[in-house]
Amino acid sequence: MIPSTLSKDTIIALATASGHGAIAIIRLSGPEAISMVNGVFKGKNLEKQASHTLHFGTIRDGEKILDEVVVSLFKGPASYTKEDVVEVSCHGSPYITEQLIKLFLRQGARLAEAGEFTKRAFLNGQFDLAQAEAVADLIASDSALTHQVAMNQMRGGFSQEIKALRAQLIHFASMIELELDFSEEDVEFADRSALRNLITQLQRLVTDLLRSFEMGNVLKNGVPTVIAGKPNAGKSTLLNALLNEEKAIVSDIPGTTRDVIEDEAIIGGLRFRFIDTAGLRETLDTVEAIGVARTKQQLQKASLVLYLFDVTSTSPAELKAELEALQLPQVPYLLLGNKQDLATPEQLAQFQEFEHLIFLSAGTKAGLDELQQTLLEQVHANEAITGDRTIVTNLRHFQSLQKTSNALLEVLQGLDNGLTGDWLAADIRRALYELGLITGEITTDDLLDNIFTKFCIGK
Ligand code: GDP
């Protein structure tokens, strides 16, 4: 992309988190970035220094020294925004950063809008739109897997797939458009069976990407894991053990966990959203009854169910009956025989016939490692989430891919029905348009505003 939009404004923002810290960084970008800092910097003449160099000195407001700082110079286009960028590393005091920013505003800088540095980077061709969006995901990432997905997207993995899809379609679109130019001569430049093969292949790729969104969602929001079982089985205790903090109410009175308690824990780099539910049993207590109804609702949303029972007070026949009453939806489940610490070997041996069963003691945390290991295996078995597979995590991308898929379907139907080239071309163009929106080859102001205003200030 041609950097036609290099801005006249020089923008400024605090790049580090607000609050006290060892160091804070104030970033400026734009044509005056270097001269503005140079005007208040006592040290070397910054305008005469090479790009990618550091300079120690003081920043002064008139005669008053505001701080001792280190200035980093990045001359465009070899910078994040492709403009001149200066980063001023000062002492991490909110007072100092405020004074420095005010000083630069007086020099003519303007406060950056949310995401404006990254928006400039995009507009100046540093990266495409999907990569720019990944910058925000990377900052928001808080587990090994969300990090991996965002990093892959930022480095262009996802964009490359989309661009390759688009390039193939463009080739066919141009062949068909060529036919239209020669429409009177009834020629076919675009081989219809090759087109069908290509569209089928593309449709498969798009479908894979669409499916990956479900996993992407799980990565972002956690694997919804419901902990169910009769009152007093130890659900709250287990939740606490998994979370390592006192969140759920633990008590000896059956039915104390009246409401749904949710919390998250990261196990093996993967986020789990644990949902502790009220005991499942028929009850006259209305508060508890609401809880039971909610449990059933929660079960519908679960990707994984942990069914907990007390091994010291449950017989195999009772367990079977409980499981039948529960009418587990079609999701993977694990049976957890709790309070192993109180059980005799004979009591444990009774449950041999049950599959997916783990004995543990939520109270003493014995068996918790095995449970965590099994949880991970369940998810990994369910979906190929590791490795290089591209995962769609962004709703905007998902929606565009859906529309792409619809358009491709219409191309296929058009081929089946022997539609003429101009109809096929229209559907292909629609698919091209949607794919182009993902990577930003096609943009609108609204789209960009929508994306970048969700960024934090200073990014
Ligand atoms: P919930 O109703 O299913 O949430 O059950 P709670 O977590 O409130 O536990 C009921 C009681 O069982 C509490 O007194 C817990 O301390 C106790 N308990 C839970 N897990 C264990 C365990 O593994 N061993 C022993 N000995 N007691 C446990």
Residues whose N, C-alpha, C, O or C-beta is under 5 A from the ligand:
A	BS01	GDP	K230 P231 N232 A233 G234 K235 S236 T237 I249 V250 S251 D252 G255 T257 N338 K339 Q340 D341 L342 L360 S361 A362 G363 T364
